[in-house]
Amino acid sequence: MPPGPASAETALGSPLVERFGAFGETVFTTFSALAAQTGAINLGQGVPDGPGLPLAIEVAAGAMAQGRNQYPPLAGTPELLTAIAAHQRRFRGIELDPERAILVTVGATEAMAAAVTALCEPGDEVVVFEPCYDAYAPAVAMAQGVVRTVALEAPAYTFTDAALDAAISERTRLVVVNTPHNPTGRVFGRPELERIADRCRRHDLVCLVDEVYEHLIFEGAHLSMASLDAMAERTLSISSAAKTFSLTGWKIGWITGTPELISAVRTVKQYLTFAAGTPLQLGVAAALGTDDATYAAIADDLKVRRDLLCSGLRQLGLEVHLPAAGYFAMVDLTSVTDLDADTWCRALGREAGVIAIPGSAFAPSSGTHLARFAFCKGESVLAAALERLAAVDLSAIGR
């Protein structure tokens, strides 16, 4: 009998393959469990309060009642594929063939994993900008690839050409770009995107762009990598309904690109989940076609909550890196403690009743003094969290 896969321990002791041994339980599972155990207010995970966009819910519920409850086509329902194509034309100026250039996925995370698996051979290298969302490295591990990081330097969270060039080698296959950025809220401008695009063209690389916060921008504007010169043929763009419409539990995402690239991703995706929920896809299709005022109101409301949390944290003596987009604010803890972020954040949940995520979850080497707070919560929840934080000595947390 041929030997089984390499494992972190013996096959009997741990069947987990070695390349996943370093990941274990996600930081969000760990800290959400801490919130449940302690009764803490959870400003860790990006789970919005409220039910989500009413239009999407009404259409999905109607579809269920009308019997639209069976498998959709692998690529997605015709209604959602058409809506995504219209969205890209309306907001990005990009023309897509709904039948060949779009693939609906079970959230943006599946789109990322399927794309990396489809395009990377074992040993291929994938460039990511760090801090980065914690699902990127496991996606590369699933493909048996190698992560190469480019540091985003706080507090501006930008990168140098030297760092980008150093991360690219003859084994590089993909560059992963996340804008608007999680966890920092940074919106990459045209000069930064052009610098990345230049390397992709020069080294014949595919650019995999995570754009899930594309409509949640408070300062600046989102620019799609696929709209830059000679980038449409080498860019895969990922987005979802989760963040824009506060429908994180629906897990409806999508990936767009050339028919050739999408065909490769679809080949992998069909053996992961095959397809996402039919009535939910119909609800998202309706949501994408909503008017400009609705999109603007969603971002404006979130900006109010950003300002509430960030100003409150600053009044407590924390150094806040004000985000230009997204759900989260990064906080430099050195003004209140010399403890590492993981220790401080765990103690904060137990002693102050508020959960934040340590920055080391997104940047293991450089995030040890940073914490991420979510502001996608109701104003009353944010106010209650600030009251709890004001009631303790933050410099004494974890001592």
HELIX and SHEET records of a PDB file:
HELIX    1   1 GLU A   18  PHE A   20  5                                   3    
HELIX    2   2 VAL A   27  THR A   38  1                                  12    
HELIX    3   3 PRO A   54  ALA A   65  1                                  12    
HELIX    4   4 PRO A   78  HIS A   87  1                                  10    
HELIX    5   5 GLN A   88  ARG A   92  3                                   5    
HELIX    6   6 GLY A  107  LEU A  119  1                                  13    
HELIX    7   7 TYR A  136  MET A  142  1                                   7    
HELIX    8   8 ASP A  161  ALA A  167  1                                   7    
HELIX    9   9 ARG A  190  HIS A  203  1                                  14    
HELIX   10  10 MET A  225  SER A  227  5                                   3    
HELIX   11  11 ALA A  232  ARG A  234  5                                   3    
HELIX   12  12 PRO A  259  LYS A  269  1                                  11    
HELIX   13  13 THR A  278  LEU A  288  1                                  11    
HELIX   14  14 ASP A  292  GLN A  315  1                                  24    
HELIX   15  15 LEU A  333  SER A  335  5                                   3    
HELIX   16  16 ALA A  341  GLU A  351  1                                  11    
HELIX   17  17 GLY A  359  ALA A  361  5                                   3    
HELIX   18  18 GLU A  379  ALA A  390  1                                  12    
HELIX   19  19 LEU A  394  ALA A  396  5                                   3    
SHEET    1   A 2 ILE A  41  ASN A  42  0                                        
SHEET    2   A 2 VAL A 354  ILE A 355  1                                        
SHEET    1   B 7 ILE A 102  THR A 105  0                                        
SHEET    2   B 7 GLY A 253  THR A 256 -1                                        
SHEET    3   B 7 THR A 235  SER A 240 -1                                        
SHEET    4   B 7 VAL A 206  ASP A 210  1                                        
SHEET    5   B 7 THR A 172  ASN A 178  1                                        
SHEET    6   B 7 GLU A 125  GLU A 130  1                                        
SHEET    7   B 7 VAL A 146  ALA A 151  1                                        
SHEET    1   C 4 GLU A 319  HIS A 321  0                                        
SHEET    2   C 4 PHE A 328  ASP A 332 -1                                        
SHEET    3   C 4 LEU A 370  ALA A 374 -1                                        
SHEET    4   C 4 ILE A 357  PRO A 358 -1                                        
END                                                                             
